[in-house]
Amino acid sequence: MARCLFIVQGEGKGHMSQAMALKEYLDEAGHTVDAVLLGSSSPETVPDYFTKVFSGILKTYRSPWFLRTPNKKGIYVGRTIGFNLIYSAAYFRSIAMIRKEIDAIQPDVIFNFYELLGALAMRKTASGIRKIGLGHHFYLHLKSSLCRQRPVWHRALLWMHTQLIIKSCNRVLALSYRKEDGSDSIRVVPPLVRREFRDMSYVAGDRYLVYLLQEGFFYDLVQLARNMPGFRVDLFTSLKPDMEIPEGFRLHPFDAKNFSNLMASCRGLISTAGFDTAAEAACQGIPLAVIPTQNHLEQKCNGADIQASGIGICVSKIDQGILEQMDAKDCSEYRAWVNLAGEMIIKYMKE
């Protein structure tokens, strides 16, 4: 049985969710996860639920992160590059730390969840270690038609980032909402969805569930509630608003178990356009609307993929119109695809 090491990008929560799901599949197959290295802007930002799952084997290191716009609806791309160049010395230390951990553990397999510093560290590891890149970004790389949004230089940066990770791996696995052929260099596999979402018993209720990576959209949600007095919502956000919130609003700090419990009875889900929240909701055919973070090309591409896959709608703003467009989906074909994830990834792990 294989001894595995995970290198995980900690910007957002999606890659952490994927790592937790993969651990479930590996545990069931008798493999072990011996170490998890998480790139993060700060150890204090690591969610408790992730720390608990990987207790005793988790180490964090500083990795690049996005600078957000003042309205907290988007990111700065150019400024982010300049800002992270200032911290380049710290990032070189992170690369050295990752190499040291790999050399000490000598795993059979490294899974890299789209982490750039981890990819650079993996290039000088022992030749006998199997190195696998895993993420939805590789699907966007494979299907460039989903990523034609401007500006062009944002697309070039995303392409270069993905290429750097591809070149550090023996095998690249692209997470996709739908089954289709890959290429010789990139194989397509199902989304990695944790068991609690796959086994959920969903019964639609009367409250919407909202998860906003960018808190600035909160104020659009407040305006929607003021225009629709009957609107009820459970909102997961780190924002602590200094204003009176409308009746029917419930604010929650992010907690994985509470989130899945509320998803099981929500009327519909509204989220920024990350890959994994949509992948989880689609397992139950939950009405879904996503809004991409401004200036964030990957989220725009995710939104296009969600709409093309037929699991939800992609919108540019939060208003009453999106509620009228959201409807439940037949999830049987998608669920059958998701249930193949563990089997397929473990098969590629052994090749």
Number of C-alpha atoms within 10 A of each C-alpha: 9 16 17 23 24 23 28 27 25 28 19 14 17 19 25 22 21 20 25 19 19 22 21 18 19 20 11 11 14 10 16 17 20 17 22 23 23 26 27 20 17 13 14 8 11 19 15 13 16 16 14 10 13 17 13 11 13 16 17 20 20 20 25 23 18 18 17 18 15 10 11 16 21 21 19 15 18 11 13 15 14 10 15 17 13 10 13 13 10 16 19 16 13 20 20 15 17 25 18 14 16 19 13 9 13 18 23 15 19 25 24 27 26 24 26 22 24 29 24 19 19 23 15 11 17 12 8 10 16 19 25 22 25 31 25 25 23 25 23 22 18 17 12 13 12 18 20 13 14 10 10 11 9 17 18 11 13 16 16 12 15 21 13 15 25 21 15 22 19 14 20 25 25 21 24 26 26 19 14 10 10 15 8 8 11 19 22 25 29 26 28 30 25 18 14 14 19 17 10 16 13 18 12 16 13 13 21 22 23 25 21 22 21 22 20 17 20 20 13 14 21 19 14 17 21 14 12 12 11 12 19 18 24 20 22 21 17 14 14 9 11 6 6 7 14 17 14 13 17 14 16 16 13 16 12 14 11 12 18 16 15 16 28 19 19 22 23 24 24 26 24 27 28 25 26 21 20 25 23 24 24 27 26 24 21 28 23 28 27 32 23 26 25 18 18 17 22 23 20 26 22 25 27 23 26 26 16 15 14 13 25 28 22 23 19 13 14 21 17 15 11 17 17 8 12 18 16 16 16 14 16 13 11 21 19 12 18 24 17 14 20 22 14 15 21 15 10 14 19 9 8
